[in-house]
Amino acid sequence: MSGPRLRMDEFGYELPPSAIAHVPTEPRDAARLLVDRGPGKAPEHRRISDLGALLEAGDLLVVNETRVMPARLPLRKRTGGTAEVLLLEPLAAGATAGSLAAAARRAASEIVPDRAGGESLRAAGAPGGGSVLWAALVRPSRRIADGTVLVSERDPNVEVVVGTRLDRQRRAVRVLVGGAPLVDASQTRLLERAGETPLPPYIDADTVRSAVAQRIGVDAPDGDATRAALADRYQTVYARADGSAAAPTAGLHLTERVLDALRSKGVGVATVDLTVGLATFAPVTAEYADEHEMHTEHYRVPAETLAACAGAERVVAVGTTTVRALEAAARQQRLACRHDGDDPGADDRRNADVCGSTDLFLQRGEEFLVVDAMLTNFHLPRSSLLLLIDAFIGPRWRDLYEAALAEGYRFLSFGDAMLLRRGGEQ
């Protein structure tokens, strides 16, 4: 990428608080859809339920099937003070990424023993022995010392031992359920009683809980039934692969009815798995885009998805996380092909799933190798996601956002969506 440095001020816009959606649309596919018709053309105003009329036979819709963990844990110190831990990922899952593996080794060697008298984190997290350390956001981090034991009041079987800092934002923690360490994302369903859906901070939790409680007909906005219903509503209908700390929110609009209508028209549906973490939702605080630290996220793109992309008329990605997974896989696959030479195993690798960790930061000047169209929500000002939109369609994103605000569209995670076509295509 070349050209002048991008100032983050270029990606600011006025977002009135009244435009932020605090309650999801019911039913899901009743959400509004702003359809980009290309440069110089006014957008079309539709509904998600119209998606079958907007895509054509031969198109391929690609969705991120990641599942959100009950990753937000309200906890207390043994001395009585409140705390909160947001689980991001097991450190062992970063073994393929050098930086995360190094962080895990550093955490394993530095973290202090469990002051409650249990096995030390140093022993449990030893490299090569299957790490049981997690990367997490801890609040209030400055007032929680290494080795502090935090306990769940909702489920006394759940404890979290806080360890060393991994970087400015994350700390290593150890999660115990009934005294046994939580090892990987598939086990986080054991936290359903102690944990809850990690809603973004701009959503008023009381408002959405009250709305969900009313919808399911219960009187307790903070009861188990409400939390379970909210957790279900903050999942896509096709969520399968545990591991994310936030939802791939564009996919929250899709229903089985919409997907069936697309399939019956000849539109293919394929999947990727990208675990949504800090790279997606961390705010950009730097003055220039190239100063922003993009965290890695783990992804898997099945071989059949890549094959379907290659044969599709258009690849329509549902959400920025799907875009990042497809574009990261394409770059990794292309790099592998360049270096295969006469390697007899090259064909097998090209026909295999593409997995890895990516810190791909798509911004102005980047080439899109796979994605032709994108279904996406409206994003925060000055966010990395808005830079991706700018890279995809150019400066007309601002006209589309202004049109959406003027027409009363709802913004952010529980808001409405856009259907974008890449670049200057007519």
C-alpha positions in Angstrom: 0.0 0.0 0.0 1.3 3.5 -0.9 0.1 7.0 -0.8 -0.4 9.7 1.9 -0.9 8.6 5.5 -4.5 8.3 6.5 -5.6 10.5 9.4 -8.3 9.0 11.6 -10.1 12.3 11.6 -11.1 11.5 8.0 -13.2 8.7 9.4 -15.2 10.7 11.9 -18.8 11.5 11.5 -21.6 12.8 13.7 -23.5 9.9 15.3 -26.5 11.1 17.3 -27.1 9.0 20.4 -30.7 8.6 19.2 -29.4 6.6 16.1 -27.7 3.9 18.2 -29.9 0.8 18.4 -30.2 -0.6 22.0 -32.8 -3.2 21.1 -32.6 -5.7 18.2 -35.3 -5.7 15.5 -37.9 -8.5 15.7 -38.1 -10.5 13.7 -34.5 -10.5 12.7 -35.1 -10.2 8.9 -37.3 -7.1 9.4 -34.2 -5.0 9.8 -33.8 -2.3 7.2 -31.3 -2.7 4.4 -29.7 0.3 2.6 -28.7 -1.0 -0.9 -25.7 0.6 -2.5 -26.4 1.1 -6.2 -23.0 2.4 -7.1 -21.3 5.8 -7.6 -23.6 8.7 -8.5 -26.8 6.7 -7.8 -29.2 7.1 -4.8 -29.3 4.1 -2.5 -32.3 1.8 -2.4 -34.2 1.2 0.8 -35.2 -2.4 1.4 -35.5 -5.0 4.2 -33.2 -8.0 5.0 -36.2 -10.2 4.0 -35.7 -8.8 0.5 -32.2 -10.3 0.2 -33.4 -13.1 -2.1 -34.6 -10.5 -4.6 -31.3 -8.7 -4.5 -28.9 -11.6 -5.1 -28.8 -13.8 -8.2 -28.3 -17.5 -9.1 -24.6 -18.1 -9.1 -23.8 -15.7 -6.3 -22.3 -17.1 -3.1 -23.2 -15.8 0.3 -20.4 -16.5 2.9 -21.2 -16.3 6.6 -19.0 -16.4 9.7 -20.3 -19.4 11.8 -18.4 -18.4 15.0 -20.3 -18.6 18.3 -20.2 -16.0 21.0 -18.9 -17.3 24.4 -20.6 -16.3 27.7 -17.4 -14.4 28.1 -18.3 -11.6 30.4 -17.9 -12.7 34.0 -19.1 -10.5 36.8 -17.0 -11.4 39.8 -15.9 -10.4 43.3 -12.7 -10.4 45.2 -12.6 -12.5 48.3 -12.4 -9.2 50.2 -15.7 -8.1 48.7 -14.7 -5.7 45.8 -16.4 -6.1 42.5 -14.5 -6.9 39.2 -15.2 -8.0 35.7 -13.3 -10.3 33.4 -14.0 -10.5 29.6 -12.4 -13.7 28.2 -10.9 -13.3 24.8 -9.1 -16.5 23.9 -7.1 -19.4 25.3 -3.5 -18.6 24.9 -2.8 -22.1 23.6 -5.0 -21.2 20.6 -2.3 -18.7 19.5 0.4 -21.3 19.1 0.5 -20.7 15.3 1.1 -16.9 15.9 4.6 -16.1 17.1 3.6 -13.1 19.1 0.9 -14.9 21.0 2.9 -18.0 21.6 5.7 -15.7 23.0 3.1 -14.0 25.2 1.9 -17.4 26.5 5.5 -18.5 27.3 6.1 -15.2 29.0 2.9 -15.4 31.0 3.7 -19.0 32.0 7.1 -18.1 33.4 6.0 -14.9 35.1 2.5 -15.4 36.5 2.5 -15.7 40.3 1.1 -18.7 42.4 -2.5 -18.9 43.2 -2.9 -17.2 46.6 -5.8 -19.4 47.4 -3.4 -22.2 47.9 -4.1 -24.1 44.6 -1.7 -25.3 42.0 0.4 -22.4 40.6 -0.3 -20.9 37.3 3.4 -21.3 36.4 3.0 -25.1 36.5 -0.4 -25.2 34.8 0.6 -23.0 32.0 4.0 -24.5 31.2 4.8 -24.4 27.5 4.4 -27.8 25.8 2.1 -29.0 28.4 -1.2 -27.6 27.1 -1.7 -24.1 28.3 -4.7 -23.3 30.5 -4.1 -19.6 30.5 -6.5 -17.2 28.8 -6.1 -13.7 27.4 -8.7 -11.4 29.0 -9.7 -7.9 29.7 -9.8 -7.3 33.4 -11.6 -4.3 35.1 -10.6 -2.5 37.2 -7.2 -3.8 36.0 -5.0 -1.3 37.9 -6.5 -2.3 41.3 -6.2 -6.0 40.8 -2.8 -7.5 41.7 -1.3 -10.5 40.1 -2.5 -13.6 41.8 -5.8 -12.1 42.9 -8.6 -14.8 43.1 -12.0 -13.6 41.8 -15.2 -15.6 42.5 -18.6 -15.7 40.8 -21.6 -15.1 43.1 -23.9 -16.6 40.5 -22.0 -19.9 40.3 -19.6 -20.6 43.3 -17.9 -23.3 41.2 -16.3 -20.6 39.0 -13.2 -18.8 40.0 -10.7 -16.7 38.0 -7.1 -16.1 39.0 -5.7 -13.0 37.5 -2.1 -13.0 36.3 0.5 -10.9 34.5 -0.1 -8.3 31.8 0.3 -9.5 28.2 0.2 -6.0 26.8 -1.5 -2.6 27.5 -5.0 -4.1 27.3 -4.8 -7.8 28.0 -3.9 -9.9 31.0 -3.4 -13.6 31.4 -5.9 -15.4 33.6 -6.7 -18.9 34.7 -10.4 -20.0 34.8 -11.4 -22.8 37.2 -14.8 -24.6 37.1 -15.2 -26.9 40.0 -11.5 -26.7 40.6 -10.7 -27.9 37.0 -9.0 -25.5 34.5 -11.0 -24.3 31.5 -8.8 -25.3 28.7 -10.5 -24.3 25.4 -13.4 -22.4 23.9 -15.6 -25.5 23.6 -15.7 -25.6 27.4 -17.0 -22.1 27.9 -20.6 -23.3 27.9 -19.8 -24.4 31.5 -19.8 -20.7 32.2 -23.4 -20.1 31.1 -24.6 -19.6 34.7 -21.7 -17.4 35.8 -21.2 -15.5 32.6 -23.3 -13.5 30.2 -23.4 -12.1 26.8 -20.6 -9.5 26.3 -22.7 -6.7 24.9 -20.8 -3.7 23.4 -20.4 -0.8 25.9 -22.5 1.6 23.7 -25.6 -0.6 24.2 -27.7 0.2 27.3 -27.8 -3.2 29.0 -30.9 -2.4 31.1 -32.9 -1.3 28.0 -32.2 -4.4 26.0 -32.7 -6.8 29.0 -36.1 -5.1 29.7 -37.1 -5.5 26.0 -36.0 -9.1 25.9 -37.8 -9.9 29.2 -41.0 -8.3 27.8 -40.7 -10.3 24.5 -40.4 -13.7 26.3 -43.0 -12.7 28.9 -41.0 -12.8 32.2 -40.8 -10.2 34.9 -37.1 -10.4 35.8 -34.9 -8.5 33.4 -31.8 -9.8 35.1 -33.0 -13.4 35.6 -31.7 -16.6 34.1 -34.4 -16.8 31.5 -33.7 -13.3 30.2 -30.0 -13.8 30.1 -30.5 -17.0 28.1 -32.8 -15.3 25.7 -30.5 -12.4 25.2 -27.6 -14.8 24.7 -29.6 -16.5 22.0 -30.5 -13.3 20.3 -26.9 -12.2 20.2 -26.0 -15.3 18.2 -26.5 -15.9 14.5 -28.9 -18.6 13.7 -26.0 -20.6 12.2 -23.5 -20.1 15.0 -21.6 -23.3 15.6 -17.9 -22.8 16.4 -17.3 -21.6 20.0 -14.7 -18.9 20.6 -15.8 -15.3 20.0 -16.0 -12.5 22.5 -18.4 -10.5 20.3 -20.9 -11.4 17.6 -20.4 -11.0 13.9 -23.2 -8.6 13.9 -24.2 -8.4 10.2 -25.2 -12.1 10.5 -27.6 -11.4 13.3 -30.1 -10.2 10.7 -30.3 -13.5 8.8 -33.0 -16.1 9.3 -33.5 -19.7 8.1 -36.3 -18.3 6.0 -34.0 -15.9 4.2 -31.3 -18.5 3.8 -33.8 -21.0 2.4 -35.1 -18.4 -0.1 -31.5 -17.8 -1.3 -30.8 -21.5 -1.8 -34.0 -22.0 -3.7 -33.0 -19.2 -6.1 -29.6 -20.8 -6.7 -27.5 -18.7 -4.4 -24.9 -20.8 -2.6 -24.2 -20.5 1.1 -20.8 -21.2 2.5 -19.0 -20.7 5.8 -15.9 -19.5 7.4 -14.9 -19.3 11.1 -13.2 -16.1 12.4 -13.1 -15.7 16.2 -14.1 -12.1 16.9 -11.8 -10.4 19.4 -9.9 -7.2 19.9 -8.9 -6.7 16.3 -12.6 -6.2 15.5 -13.9 -4.2 18.4 -10.8 -2.4 19.8 -11.2 1.4 19.3 -8.6 3.3 17.2 -7.0 5.9 19.4 -4.0 6.7 17.2 -3.9 9.9 15.1 -2.9 8.0 12.0 -4.2 4.7 10.8 -0.7 3.2 10.4 -0.1 3.8 14.1 -3.0 1.5 15.1 -2.0 -1.9 16.6 -4.2 -4.6 15.0 -4.5 -7.6 17.2 -4.6 -11.1 15.6 -7.7 -13.1 15.3 -7.8 -16.8 14.4 -9.7 -18.1 11.3 -10.4 -21.1 9.3 -11.7 -21.1 5.7 -12.7 -24.6 4.5 -11.4 -25.8 1.2 -14.9 -26.2 -0.1 -15.6 -22.5 0.7 -12.5 -21.4 -1.2 -13.5 -23.6 -4.2 -17.0 -22.2 -4.1 -15.6 -18.7 -4.1 -13.5 -19.5 -7.1 -16.6 -20.7 -9.1 -19.1 -18.0 -8.0 -20.4 -15.2 -10.1 -20.1 -12.9 -7.1 -18.9 -13.5 -3.5 -21.1 -11.7 -1.0 -19.5 -11.6 2.5 -21.7 -11.3 5.5 -19.9 -8.9 7.8 -16.4 -7.5 8.0 -15.1 -10.6 9.9 -16.0 -12.8 6.9 -14.2 -10.3 4.6 -11.1 -10.5 6.8 -11.2 -14.3 6.9 -11.6 -14.7 3.1 -9.0 -12.1 2.2 -6.5 -13.4 4.8 -7.0 -16.9 3.4 -6.5 -15.7 -0.1 -3.3 -14.0 0.7 -2.0 -17.0 2.6 -3.0 -19.4 -0.2 -1.4 -17.1 -2.9 1.8 -16.9 -0.9 1.9 -20.7 -0.5 1.4 -21.1 -4.3 4.2 -18.7 -5.1 6.6 -20.8 -3.0 5.4 -24.3 -4.0 7.6 -24.6 -7.1 7.8 -28.3 -8.0 6.7 -29.5 -4.5 4.5 -32.6 -5.1 2.4 -31.7 -2.0 1.4 -28.3 -3.4 -1.9 -29.5 -4.9 -2.9 -31.1 -1.6 -2.2 -27.8 0.3 -4.3 -25.9 -2.2 -7.2 -28.3 -1.7 -7.0 -28.1 2.1 -8.6 -25.8 4.7 -6.7 -22.6 5.2 -6.2 -21.8 8.9 -4.2 -19.3 10.8 -4.1 -16.0 12.6 -4.4 -12.7 10.9 -3.8 -9.1 11.8 -4.9 -8.0 8.3 -5.8 -4.3 8.4 -7.7 -3.6 5.2 -7.6 0.1 4.4 -7.5 2.5 1.5 -5.3 1.1 -1.3 -5.6 -2.5 -0.4 -6.6 -5.1 -3.0 -9.6 -7.3 -2.5 -8.8 -10.7 -3.9 -12.1 -12.5 -3.2 -15.0 -10.4 -2.0 -17.3 -8.6 -4.5 -20.1 -7.5 -2.3 -20.7 -7.1 1.4 -23.6 -7.2 3.9 -22.6 -5.1 6.9 -23.9 -3.0 9.7 -23.2 0.7 10.3 -20.0 1.2 12.2 -18.6 3.5 14.9 -16.8 6.7 13.8 -13.0 6.4 13.6 -13.1 2.6 13.7 -11.0 0.0 11.9 -14.2 -1.4 10.4 -15.0 2.0 8.8 -11.5 2.0 7.2 -12.4 -1.4 5.7 -15.6 0.0 4.3 -13.7 3.0 2.8 -11.2 0.5 1.3 -14.1 -1.4 -0.2 -16.3 1.3 -1.8 -14.2 4.5 -1.5 -15.3 7.8 -0.1 -19.0 7.3 -1.0 -19.4 5.5 2.3 -20.0 9.0 3.8 -22.9 9.7 1.4 -24.5 6.4 2.3 -24.1 7.0 6.1 -25.6 10.5 5.7 -28.5 9.0 3.7 -29.0 6.4 6.4 -29.0 8.9 9.2 -31.5 11.2 7.3 -33.8 8.2 6.8 -33.7 7.1 10.4 -31.7 3.9 10.1 -30.5 2.3 13.3 -26.7 2.1 13.8 -24.2 -0.3 15.3 -24.5 -3.9 16.6 -28.3 -4.2 17.0 -29.0 -1.7 14.1 -29.8 -2.0 10.4 -27.5 -3.0 7.6 -26.1 -2.1 4.2 -25.5 -4.1 1.0 -22.4 -2.7 -0.6 -20.8 -3.4 -4.0 -17.1 -3.2 -4.3 -15.3 -0.1 -5.6 -16.7 1.8 -8.6 -18.8 -1.1 -10.1 -22.0 0.0 -11.7 
